[in-house]
Amino acid sequence: MNGKKANVNLASQPLRNRRFFFALLSLAAGMFLLVAALAALSYFKSRAREGSVRGSLVQMQQLTQTAHKEKNDWSLQIRDLSRKYQDKIDSINAIILKKSFSWVDFFSKLEEALPAGSSISWFAPIQAAEGKFEFKFKVVSQNLSDLLALIQKLDALGFRNVSMKNEVSQPGQLVSEIALSHERAF
């Protein structure tokens, strides 16, 4: 052989333009690689989202467990307080059921005695006896003269044993705890 390569083509009609077929094959391979790259990118993004969702799920489960624990703690505390104050609760409920005390009259008088710039921030009945009721409440006043006016009006409206138990001065206001007794008018 003289070093020349023999071109043996046994096809009945040989390919005339091989460049077109190589370009078509290269385009198909490029498209395949592009689709494969996009698929890999989508896969890794979904894996990253799955990781963050799992982290959020774990955090939500921990929050749920904490909320259940707090709910159980509050329920136990409510049960304990209910047992502790059951006799007071029963006596107040009995008064309400008997309708032997006019709450409307009581709160109307309390509101009438309250100066314009004052407000009640806390209220609690202390003891209930037949016809006599004792109460504690905290009043927020703008100054000492409003507080003194409130005490004088309470005394003038028929409340008995009006006394100031505690006083806390805050910027621009005075918070005082007042105790009093009220007897039902027959």
Backbone as JSON Lines, residues from 0, in Angstrom:
{"i":0,"aa":"M","n":[0.83,-1.14,0.0],"ca":[0.0,0.0,0.0],"c":[0.89,1.23,0.0]}
{"i":1,"aa":"N","n":[0.43,2.17,-0.66],"ca":[1.27,3.33,-0.85],"c":[0.98,4.45,0.16]}
{"i":2,"aa":"G","n":[0.28,4.25,1.22],"ca":[0.04,5.21,2.28],"c":[-1.26,5.97,2.09]}
{"i":3,"aa":"K","n":[-1.97,5.69,1.06],"ca":[-3.23,6.34,0.86],"c":[-4.33,5.51,1.49]}
{"i":4,"aa":"K","n":[-5.22,6.22,2.14],"ca":[-6.3,5.54,2.83],"c":[-7.38,5.18,1.83]}
{"i":5,"aa":"A","n":[-7.86,4.01,1.95],"ca":[-8.89,3.57,1.04],"c":[-10.25,3.96,1.6]}
{"i":6,"aa":"N","n":[-11.08,4.59,0.81],"ca":[-12.42,5.0,1.21],"c":[-13.39,3.97,0.68]}
{"i":7,"aa":"V","n":[-13.8,3.12,1.6],"ca":[-14.7,2.06,1.18],"c":[-16.09,2.46,1.64]}
{"i":8,"aa":"N","n":[-16.96,2.78,0.73],"ca":[-18.32,3.16,1.03],"c":[-19.22,2.24,0.26]}
{"i":9,"aa":"L","n":[-19.9,1.38,0.97],"ca":[-20.71,0.39,0.3],"c":[-22.16,0.83,0.15]}
{"i":10,"aa":"A","n":[-22.47,2.06,0.57],"ca":[-23.83,2.55,0.44],"c":[-24.15,2.81,-1.01]}
{"i":11,"aa":"S","n":[-25.42,2.6,-1.35],"ca":[-25.81,2.79,-2.73],"c":[-25.78,4.26,-3.1]}
{"i":12,"aa":"Q","n":[-26.13,5.13,-2.11],"ca":[-26.03,6.57,-2.35],"c":[-25.23,7.14,-1.19]}
{"i":13,"aa":"P","n":[-24.0,7.41,-1.36],"ca":[-23.14,7.88,-0.27],"c":[-23.54,9.31,0.18]}
{"i":14,"aa":"L","n":[-23.21,9.62,1.43],"ca":[-23.47,10.95,1.96],"c":[-22.61,11.96,1.23]}
{"i":15,"aa":"R","n":[-23.18,13.0,0.81],"ca":[-22.46,14.0,0.05],"c":[-21.98,15.14,0.98]}
{"i":16,"aa":"N","n":[-22.8,15.49,2.05],"ca":[-22.45,16.62,2.9],"c":[-22.43,16.14,4.35]}
{"i":17,"aa":"R","n":[-21.27,15.76,4.82],"ca":[-21.14,15.24,6.17],"c":[-21.18,16.37,7.21]}
{"i":18,"aa":"R","n":[-20.85,17.56,6.86],"ca":[-20.83,18.68,7.81],"c":[-22.24,18.95,8.35]}
{"i":19,"aa":"F","n":[-23.24,18.88,7.53],"ca":[-24.61,19.11,7.97],"c":[-25.01,18.11,9.05]}
{"i":20,"aa":"F","n":[-24.66,16.86,8.87],"ca":[-25.02,15.83,9.84],"c":[-24.23,16.0,11.14]}
{"i":21,"aa":"F","n":[-22.96,16.38,11.03],"ca":[-22.17,16.62,12.25],"c":[-22.7,17.84,13.0]}
{"i":22,"aa":"A","n":[-23.13,18.87,12.29],"ca":[-23.7,20.06,12.93],"c":[-25.02,19.7,13.62]}
{"i":23,"aa":"L","n":[-25.83,18.88,12.95],"ca":[-27.09,18.44,13.55],"c":[-26.84,17.59,14.79]}
{"i":24,"aa":"L","n":[-25.87,16.71,14.73],"ca":[-25.52,15.87,15.88],"c":[-24.96,16.74,17.02]}
{"i":25,"aa":"S","n":[-24.16,17.74,16.7],"ca":[-23.6,18.65,17.72],"c":[-24.72,19.46,18.37]}
{"i":26,"aa":"L","n":[-25.67,19.93,17.58],"ca":[-26.81,20.68,18.12],"c":[-27.63,19.8,19.06]}
{"i":27,"aa":"A","n":[-27.89,18.57,18.7],"ca":[-28.64,17.64,19.56],"c":[-27.88,17.37,20.86]}
{"i":28,"aa":"A","n":[-26.57,17.2,20.76],"ca":[-25.76,16.95,21.97],"c":[-25.78,18.2,22.86]}
{"i":29,"aa":"G","n":[-25.69,19.39,22.27],"ca":[-25.74,20.64,23.04],"c":[-27.07,20.8,23.74]}
{"i":30,"aa":"M","n":[-28.16,20.51,23.05],"ca":[-29.49,20.59,23.65],"c":[-29.61,19.61,24.82]}
{"i":31,"aa":"F","n":[-29.09,18.42,24.62],"ca":[-29.12,17.43,25.7],"c":[-28.36,17.94,26.93]}
{"i":32,"aa":"L","n":[-27.18,18.51,26.7],"ca":[-26.37,19.02,27.81],"c":[-27.09,20.2,28.5]}
{"i":33,"aa":"L","n":[-27.74,21.07,27.74],"ca":[-28.48,22.19,28.31],"c":[-29.65,21.71,29.17]}
{"i":34,"aa":"V","n":[-30.41,20.76,28.66],"ca":[-31.53,20.21,29.41],"c":[-31.02,19.5,30.67]}
{"i":35,"aa":"A","n":[-29.91,18.77,30.55],"ca":[-29.34,18.08,31.71],"c":[-28.89,19.1,32.77]}
{"i":36,"aa":"A","n":[-28.28,20.21,32.34],"ca":[-27.83,21.24,33.28],"c":[-29.03,21.89,33.98]}
{"i":37,"aa":"L","n":[-30.08,22.2,33.23],"ca":[-31.28,22.79,33.83],"c":[-31.95,21.81,34.81]}
{"i":38,"aa":"A","n":[-31.98,20.56,34.46],"ca":[-32.56,19.55,35.35],"c":[-31.74,19.44,36.64]}
{"i":39,"aa":"A","n":[-30.42,19.46,36.52],"ca":[-29.57,19.38,37.71],"c":[-29.76,20.61,38.58]}
{"i":40,"aa":"L","n":[-29.85,21.79,37.97],"ca":[-30.09,23.03,38.72],"c":[-31.43,22.98,39.45]}
{"i":41,"aa":"S","n":[-32.45,22.53,38.77],"ca":[-33.77,22.41,39.39],"c":[-33.74,21.41,40.54]}
{"i":42,"aa":"Y","n":[-33.04,20.32,40.37],"ca":[-32.93,19.3,41.41],"c":[-32.25,19.87,42.64]}
{"i":43,"aa":"F","n":[-31.16,20.58,42.47],"ca":[-30.43,21.13,43.62],"c":[-31.23,22.23,44.32]}
{"i":44,"aa":"K","n":[-31.96,23.02,43.54],"ca":[-32.82,24.03,44.16],"c":[-33.91,23.39,45.0]}
{"i":45,"aa":"S","n":[-34.52,22.33,44.48],"ca":[-35.58,21.66,45.23],"c":[-35.02,20.99,46.49]}
{"i":46,"aa":"R","n":[-33.81,20.48,46.42],"ca":[-33.18,19.89,47.6],"c":[-32.92,20.96,48.66]}
{"i":47,"aa":"A","n":[-32.48,22.15,48.2],"ca":[-32.24,23.25,49.15],"c":[-33.55,23.69,49.79]}
{"i":48,"aa":"R","n":[-34.63,23.81,48.99],"ca":[-35.93,24.17,49.55],"c":[-36.42,23.11,50.52]}
{"i":49,"aa":"E","n":[-36.2,21.86,50.19],"ca":[-36.62,20.76,51.07],"c":[-35.9,20.87,52.41]}
{"i":50,"aa":"G","n":[-34.62,21.21,52.39],"ca":[-33.87,21.37,53.64],"c":[-34.41,22.5,54.48]}
{"i":51,"aa":"S","n":[-34.73,23.64,53.84],"ca":[-35.26,24.77,54.61],"c":[-36.66,24.46,55.13]}
{"i":52,"aa":"V","n":[-37.45,23.74,54.35],"ca":[-38.8,23.37,54.8],"c":[-38.71,22.4,55.97]}
{"i":53,"aa":"R","n":[-37.78,21.47,55.92],"ca":[-37.61,20.54,57.05],"c":[-37.17,21.29,58.31]}
{"i":54,"aa":"G","n":[-36.28,22.28,58.13],"ca":[-35.87,23.09,59.28],"c":[-37.04,23.86,59.87]}
{"i":55,"aa":"S","n":[-37.87,24.43,59.0],"ca":[-39.05,25.15,59.47],"c":[-40.02,24.2,60.17]}
{"i":56,"aa":"L","n":[-40.17,23.0,59.63],"ca":[-41.06,22.02,60.23],"c":[-40.59,21.63,61.63]}
{"i":57,"aa":"V","n":[-39.3,21.43,61.79],"ca":[-38.75,21.09,63.11],"c":[-38.99,22.24,64.07]}
{"i":58,"aa":"Q","n":[-38.78,23.47,63.61],"ca":[-39.01,24.64,64.45],"c":[-40.49,24.75,64.85]}
{"i":59,"aa":"M","n":[-41.38,24.51,63.9],"ca":[-42.82,24.57,64.2],"c":[-43.21,23.47,65.19]}
{"i":60,"aa":"Q","n":[-42.63,22.29,65.06],"ca":[-42.93,21.21,66.0],"c":[-42.46,21.58,67.41]}
{"i":61,"aa":"Q","n":[-41.28,22.22,67.49],"ca":[-40.79,22.65,68.8],"c":[-41.71,23.72,69.39]}
{"i":62,"aa":"L","n":[-42.16,24.67,68.56],"ca":[-43.07,25.7,69.04],"c":[-44.39,25.09,69.5]}
{"i":63,"aa":"T","n":[-44.88,24.09,68.77],"ca":[-46.11,23.42,69.14],"c":[-45.96,22.7,70.48]}
{"i":64,"aa":"Q","n":[-44.83,22.02,70.66],"ca":[-44.59,21.34,71.93],"c":[-44.5,22.34,73.08]}
{"i":65,"aa":"T","n":[-43.84,23.47,72.84],"ca":[-43.74,24.51,73.87],"c":[-45.12,25.06,74.21]}
{"i":66,"aa":"A","n":[-45.93,25.28,73.18],"ca":[-47.29,25.8,73.41],"c":[-48.13,24.8,74.19]}
{"i":67,"aa":"H","n":[-48.02,23.51,73.89],"ca":[-48.77,22.49,74.63],"c":[-48.31,22.45,76.09]}
{"i":68,"aa":"K","n":[-47.01,22.57,76.3],"ca":[-46.48,22.56,77.66],"c":[-46.99,23.77,78.44]}
{"i":69,"aa":"E","n":[-46.97,24.95,77.8],"ca":[-47.47,26.16,78.46],"c":[-48.96,26.04,78.75]}
{"i":70,"aa":"K","n":[-49.71,25.46,77.79],"ca":[-51.15,25.28,78.0],"c":[-51.4,24.37,79.2]}
{"i":71,"aa":"N","n":[-50.64,23.29,79.29],"ca":[-50.8,22.37,80.42],"c":[-50.42,23.06,81.74]}
{"i":72,"aa":"D","n":[-49.35,23.85,81.72],"ca":[-48.94,24.58,82.93],"c":[-50.02,25.57,83.36]}
{"i":73,"aa":"W","n":[-50.57,26.31,82.39],"ca":[-51.64,27.27,82.71],"c":[-52.88,26.54,83.23]}
{"i":74,"aa":"S","n":[-53.21,25.41,82.63],"ca":[-54.38,24.65,83.08],"c":[-54.19,24.19,84.52]}
{"i":75,"aa":"L","n":[-52.99,23.71,84.84],"ca":[-52.72,23.3,86.22],"c":[-52.8,24.48,87.18]}
{"i":76,"aa":"Q","n":[-52.26,25.61,86.76],"ca":[-52.29,26.79,87.61],"c":[-53.74,27.27,87.82]}
{"i":77,"aa":"I","n":[-54.54,27.24,86.77],"ca":[-55.94,27.64,86.89],"c":[-56.69,26.69,87.82]}
{"i":78,"aa":"R","n":[-56.43,25.39,87.69],"ca":[-57.07,24.41,88.57],"c":[-56.68,24.65,90.02]}
{"i":79,"aa":"D","n":[-55.39,24.9,90.26],"ca":[-54.93,25.15,91.63],"c":[-55.57,26.4,92.21]}
{"i":80,"aa":"L","n":[-55.59,27.47,91.42],"ca":[-56.21,28.71,91.9],"c":[-57.71,28.54,92.11]}
{"i":81,"aa":"S","n":[-58.33,27.77,91.24],"ca":[-59.77,27.53,91.39],"c":[-60.05,26.77,92.68]}
{"i":82,"aa":"R","n":[-59.23,25.77,92.98],"ca":[-59.41,25.04,94.24],"c":[-59.15,25.94,95.44]}
{"i":83,"aa":"K","n":[-58.12,26.79,95.32],"ca":[-57.73,27.66,96.44],"c":[-58.83,28.67,96.76]}
{"i":84,"aa":"Y","n":[-59.43,29.25,95.72],"ca":[-60.42,30.29,95.92],"c":[-61.85,29.82,95.67]}
{"i":85,"aa":"Q","n":[-62.09,28.54,95.72],"ca":[-63.4,28.0,95.4],"c":[-64.49,28.54,96.32]}
{"i":86,"aa":"D","n":[-64.2,28.68,97.62],"ca":[-65.23,29.17,98.54],"c":[-65.61,30.61,98.22]}
{"i":87,"aa":"K","n":[-64.64,31.45,97.87],"ca":[-64.94,32.83,97.5],"c":[-65.72,32.88,96.18]}
{"i":88,"aa":"I","n":[-65.31,32.05,95.25],"ca":[-66.0,32.01,93.95],"c":[-67.44,31.56,94.14]}
{"i":89,"aa":"D","n":[-67.64,30.54,94.97],"ca":[-69.0,30.06,95.23],"c":[-69.86,31.11,95.91]}
{"i":90,"aa":"S","n":[-69.28,31.84,96.87],"ca":[-70.08,32.86,97.56],"c":[-70.44,34.01,96.64]}
{"i":91,"aa":"I","n":[-69.5,34.42,95.78],"ca":[-69.8,35.49,94.81],"c":[-70.85,35.01,93.81]}
{"i":92,"aa":"N","n":[-70.71,33.78,93.33],"ca":[-71.7,33.23,92.4],"c":[-73.08,33.1,93.06]}
{"i":93,"aa":"A","n":[-73.1,32.76,94.34],"ca":[-74.37,32.67,95.06],"c":[-75.03,34.04,95.15]}
{"i":94,"aa":"I","n":[-74.23,35.07,95.4],"ca":[-74.77,36.43,95.46],"c":[-75.36,36.82,94.12]}
{"i":95,"aa":"I","n":[-74.63,36.5,93.07],"ca":[-75.11,36.84,91.73],"c":[-76.4,36.1,91.42]}
{"i":96,"aa":"L","n":[-76.45,34.82,91.78],"ca":[-77.66,34.03,91.52],"c":[-78.84,34.51,92.34]}
{"i":97,"aa":"K","n":[-78.58,34.93,93.58],"ca":[-79.67,35.43,94.41],"c":[-80.13,36.81,93.98]}
{"i":98,"aa":"K","n":[-79.27,37.49,93.26],"ca":[-79.53,38.86,92.83],"c":[-79.83,39.74,94.04]}
{"i":99,"aa":"S","n":[-79.08,39.47,95.12],"ca":[-79.3,40.24,96.33],"c":[-78.45,41.51,96.37]}
{"i":100,"aa":"F","n":[-77.65,41.71,95.37],"ca":[-76.76,42.86,95.33],"c":[-76.9,43.53,93.97]}
{"i":101,"aa":"S","n":[-77.12,44.83,93.98],"ca":[-77.28,45.56,92.73],"c":[-75.91,46.02,92.23]}
{"i":102,"aa":"W","n":[-75.37,45.26,91.29],"ca":[-74.08,45.61,90.72],"c":[-74.18,46.9,89.91]}
{"i":103,"aa":"V","n":[-75.3,47.1,89.28],"ca":[-75.49,48.31,88.49],"c":[-75.43,49.54,89.39]}
{"i":104,"aa":"D","n":[-76.11,49.47,90.52],"ca":[-76.09,50.57,91.48],"c":[-74.68,50.8,92.01]}
{"i":105,"aa":"F","n":[-74.0,49.72,92.34],"ca":[-72.64,49.82,92.87],"c":[-71.7,50.48,91.87]}
{"i":106,"aa":"F","n":[-71.7,49.98,90.63],"ca":[-70.79,50.54,89.62],"c":[-71.2,51.95,89.2]}
{"i":107,"aa":"S","n":[-72.48,52.26,89.26],"ca":[-72.92,53.63,88.96],"c":[-72.37,54.6,90.0]}
{"i":108,"aa":"K","n":[-72.48,54.22,91.28],"ca":[-71.93,55.07,92.34],"c":[-70.42,55.2,92.21]}
{"i":109,"aa":"L","n":[-69.75,54.09,91.89],"ca":[-68.29,54.12,91.72],"c":[-67.9,55.04,90.57]}
{"i":110,"aa":"E","n":[-68.64,54.97,89.49],"ca":[-68.36,55.82,88.34],"c":[-68.64,57.29,88.65]}
{"i":111,"aa":"E","n":[-69.68,57.53,89.41],"ca":[-70.02,58.9,89.8],"c":[-68.92,59.51,90.67]}
{"i":112,"aa":"A","n":[-68.31,58.71,91.52],"ca":[-67.27,59.2,92.42],"c":[-65.94,59.41,91.7]}
{"i":113,"aa":"L","n":[-65.73,58.74,90.58],"ca":[-64.44,58.79,89.88],"c":[-64.24,60.13,89.19]}
{"i":114,"aa":"P","n":[-63.15,60.86,89.49],"ca":[-62.88,62.14,88.8],"c":[-62.65,61.92,87.31]}
{"i":115,"aa":"A","n":[-62.75,63.0,86.54],"ca":[-62.69,62.92,85.08],"c":[-61.4,62.32,84.54]}
{"i":116,"aa":"G","n":[-60.26,62.64,85.13],"ca":[-58.99,62.14,84.6],"c":[-58.54,60.83,85.2]}
{"i":117,"aa":"S","n":[-59.37,60.16,85.98],"ca":[-58.99,58.93,86.67],"c":[-59.66,57.72,86.03]}
{"i":118,"aa":"S","n":[-59.05,56.56,86.26],"ca":[-59.63,55.31,85.75],"c":[-59.3,54.17,86.7]}
{"i":119,"aa":"I","n":[-60.14,53.13,86.66],"ca":[-59.92,51.94,87.49],"c":[-59.19,50.92,86.63]}
{"i":120,"aa":"S","n":[-58.04,50.43,87.14],"ca":[-57.25,49.48,86.35],"c":[-57.38,48.05,86.84]}
{"i":121,"aa":"W","n":[-57.89,47.84,88.07],"ca":[-58.01,46.5,88.63],"c":[-59.11,46.53,89.67]}
{"i":122,"aa":"F","n":[-59.9,45.45,89.76],"ca":[-61.04,45.42,90.67],"c":[-61.22,43.99,91.16]}
{"i":123,"aa":"A","n":[-61.45,43.83,92.48],"ca":[-61.68,42.49,93.02],"c":[-62.54,42.55,94.27]}
{"i":124,"aa":"P","n":[-63.57,41.7,94.36],"ca":[-64.32,41.57,95.61],"c":[-63.47,40.78,96.6]}
{"i":125,"aa":"I","n":[-63.44,41.22,97.85],"ca":[-62.62,40.55,98.86],"c":[-63.44,39.53,99.64]}
{"i":126,"aa":"Q","n":[-64.56,39.98,100.15],"ca":[-65.34,39.12,101.03],"c":[-66.81,39.46,100.85]}
{"i":127,"aa":"A","n":[-67.63,38.46,100.94],"ca":[-69.07,38.7,100.82],"c":[-69.75,38.11,102.03]}
{"i":128,"aa":"A","n":[-70.44,38.96,102.79],"ca":[-71.25,38.5,103.92],"c":[-72.69,38.89,103.6]}
{"i":129,"aa":"E","n":[-73.61,38.49,104.42],"ca":[-75.01,38.77,104.16],"c":[-75.25,40.27,104.19]}
{"i":130,"aa":"G","n":[-75.52,40.85,103.03],"ca":[-75.85,42.26,102.93],"c":[-74.65,43.2,102.92]}
{"i":131,"aa":"K","n":[-73.43,42.72,103.18],"ca":[-72.25,43.57,103.23],"c":[-71.18,43.01,102.29]}
{"i":132,"aa":"F","n":[-70.59,43.9,101.52],"ca":[-69.61,43.48,100.54],"c":[-68.36,44.34,100.65]}
{"i":133,"aa":"E","n":[-67.2,43.72,100.53],"ca":[-65.93,44.44,100.58],"c":[-65.23,44.28,99.23]}
{"i":134,"aa":"F","n":[-64.59,45.38,98.82],"ca":[-63.95,45.4,97.51],"c":[-62.58,46.06,97.6]}
{"i":135,"aa":"K","n":[-61.72,45.66,96.69],"ca":[-60.42,46.3,96.5],"c":[-60.31,46.67,95.04]}
{"i":136,"aa":"F","n":[-59.74,47.84,94.77],"ca":[-59.5,48.22,93.38],"c":[-58.33,49.17,93.3]}
{"i":137,"aa":"K","n":[-57.72,49.21,92.11],"ca":[-56.62,50.14,91.86],"c":[-57.15,51.22,90.94]}
{"i":138,"aa":"V","n":[-56.82,52.47,91.32],"ca":[-57.26,53.61,90.53],"c":[-56.02,54.37,90.07]}
{"i":139,"aa":"V","n":[-56.06,54.8,88.82],"ca":[-54.98,55.59,88.24],"c":[-55.46,57.04,88.19]}
{"i":140,"aa":"S","n":[-54.78,57.92,88.93],"ca":[-55.15,59.33,88.99],"c":[-54.03,60.17,88.4]}
{"i":141,"aa":"Q","n":[-54.38,61.39,88.01],"ca":[-53.37,62.28,87.46],"c":[-52.56,62.95,88.56]}
{"i":142,"aa":"N","n":[-53.19,63.19,89.72],"ca":[-52.46,63.84,90.82],"c":[-53.13,63.48,92.14]}
{"i":143,"aa":"L","n":[-52.56,63.98,93.21],"ca":[-53.04,63.66,94.56],"c":[-54.4,64.29,94.84]}
{"i":144,"aa":"S","n":[-54.66,65.47,94.29],"ca":[-55.96,66.12,94.55],"c":[-57.11,65.3,93.93]}
{"i":145,"aa":"D","n":[-56.91,64.68,92.76],"ca":[-57.94,63.8,92.19],"c":[-58.19,62.6,93.09]}
{"i":146,"aa":"L","n":[-57.12,62.05,93.66],"ca":[-57.25,60.9,94.55],"c":[-58.02,61.27,95.81]}
{"i":147,"aa":"L","n":[-57.71,62.41,96.39],"ca":[-58.42,62.85,97.59],"c":[-59.89,63.14,97.28]}
{"i":148,"aa":"A","n":[-60.15,63.73,96.11],"ca":[-61.53,63.99,95.71],"c":[-62.3,62.68,95.56]}
{"i":149,"aa":"L","n":[-61.67,61.65,95.0],"ca":[-62.3,60.34,94.85],"c":[-62.65,59.76,96.22]}
{"i":150,"aa":"I","n":[-61.73,59.81,97.16],"ca":[-61.98,59.24,98.49],"c":[-63.13,59.98,99.18]}
{"i":151,"aa":"Q","n":[-63.16,61.29,99.06],"ca":[-64.24,62.07,99.67],"c":[-65.58,61.75,99.03]}
{"i":152,"aa":"K","n":[-65.62,61.62,97.7],"ca":[-66.88,61.3,97.01],"c":[-67.36,59.9,97.38]}
{"i":153,"aa":"L","n":[-66.43,58.94,97.5],"ca":[-66.82,57.59,97.89],"c":[-67.47,57.6,99.28]}
{"i":154,"aa":"D","n":[-66.87,58.35,100.19],"ca":[-67.42,58.45,101.54],"c":[-68.79,59.13,101.52]}
{"i":155,"aa":"A","n":[-68.95,60.17,100.69],"ca":[-70.21,60.89,100.62],"c":[-71.32,60.05,99.98]}
{"i":156,"aa":"L","n":[-70.96,59.11,99.09],"ca":[-71.96,58.28,98.41],"c":[-72.39,57.06,99.23]}
{"i":157,"aa":"G","n":[-71.88,56.92,100.44],"ca":[-72.36,55.83,101.3],"c":[-71.44,54.64,101.38]}
{"i":158,"aa":"F","n":[-70.3,54.68,100.77],"ca":[-69.33,53.58,100.92],"c":[-68.69,53.71,102.3]}
{"i":159,"aa":"R","n":[-68.46,52.6,102.95],"ca":[-67.91,52.6,104.3],"c":[-66.49,52.05,104.29]}
{"i":160,"aa":"N","n":[-65.76,52.39,105.35],"ca":[-64.38,51.91,105.55],"c":[-63.49,52.16,104.34]}
{"i":161,"aa":"V","n":[-63.62,53.34,103.74],"ca":[-62.8,53.69,102.58],"c":[-61.37,53.93,103.08]}
{"i":162,"aa":"S","n":[-60.43,53.17,102.55],"ca":[-59.03,53.34,102.97],"c":[-58.1,53.1,101.79]}
{"i":163,"aa":"M","n":[-57.0,53.82,101.82],"ca":[-55.99,53.65,100.78],"c":[-54.95,52.67,101.31]}
{"i":164,"aa":"K","n":[-54.73,51.59,100.59],"ca":[-53.82,50.53,101.03],"c":[-52.4,50.72,100.51]}
{"i":165,"aa":"N","n":[-52.27,51.25,99.29],"ca":[-50.97,51.3,98.64],"c":[-50.99,52.44,97.64]}
{"i":166,"aa":"E","n":[-49.83,53.05,97.43],"ca":[-49.74,54.14,96.47],"c":[-48.39,54.07,95.77]}
{"i":167,"aa":"V","n":[-48.42,54.14,94.44],"ca":[-47.19,54.12,93.64],"c":[-47.23,55.31,92.69]}
{"i":168,"aa":"S","n":[-46.18,56.11,92.74],"ca":[-46.12,57.29,91.88],"c":[-45.34,56.95,90.62]}
{"i":169,"aa":"Q","n":[-45.94,57.2,89.47],"ca":[-45.31,56.99,88.18],"c":[-45.3,58.32,87.45]}
{"i":170,"aa":"P","n":[-44.46,58.48,86.43],"ca":[-44.41,59.76,85.72],"c":[-45.78,60.15,85.15]}
{"i":171,"aa":"G","n":[-46.32,61.27,85.65],"ca":[-47.59,61.77,85.14],"c":[-48.83,61.13,85.72]}
{"i":172,"aa":"Q","n":[-48.68,60.13,86.6],"ca":[-49.86,59.49,87.17],"c":[-49.55,58.89,88.53]}
{"i":173,"aa":"L","n":[-50.61,58.62,89.27],"ca":[-50.51,58.07,90.61],"c":[-51.4,56.83,90.66]}
{"i":174,"aa":"V","n":[-50.82,55.67,90.98],"ca":[-51.59,54.43,91.05],"c":[-51.79,54.09,92.52]}
{"i":175,"aa":"S","n":[-53.06,54.0,92.94],"ca":[-53.39,53.77,94.34],"c":[-54.33,52.58,94.48]}
{"i":176,"aa":"E","n":[-54.12,51.81,95.55],"ca":[-55.02,50.69,95.84],"c":[-55.96,51.13,96.95]}
{"i":177,"aa":"I","n":[-57.25,50.99,96.71],"ca":[-58.26,51.46,97.65],"c":[-59.14,50.28,98.05]}
{"i":178,"aa":"A","n":[-59.47,50.21,99.33],"ca":[-60.39,49.19,99.84],"c":[-61.61,49.91,100.42]}
{"i":179,"aa":"L","n":[-62.78,49.28,100.26],"ca":[-63.99,49.87,100.81],"c":[-65.02,48.77,101.03]}
{"i":180,"aa":"S","n":[-66.06,49.11,101.8],"ca":[-67.16,48.17,101.99],"c":[-68.44,48.86,101.59]}
{"i":181,"aa":"H","n":[-69.39,48.07,101.16],"ca":[-70.66,48.6,100.69],"c":[-71.77,47.71,101.22]}
{"i":182,"aa":"E","n":[-72.77,48.33,101.8],"ca":[-73.9,47.57,102.32],"c":[-75.1,47.74,101.41]}
{"i":183,"aa":"R","n":[-75.8,46.67,101.26],"ca":[-76.98,46.69,100.38],"c":[-78.08,47.47,101.05]}
{"i":184,"aa":"A","n":[-78.73,48.3,100.25],"ca":[-79.88,49.07,100.76],"c":[-81.12,48.22,100.62]}
{"i":185,"aa":"F","n":[-81.81,47.97,101.74],"ca":[-83.02,47.13,101.71],"c":[-84.24,47.94,101.45]}
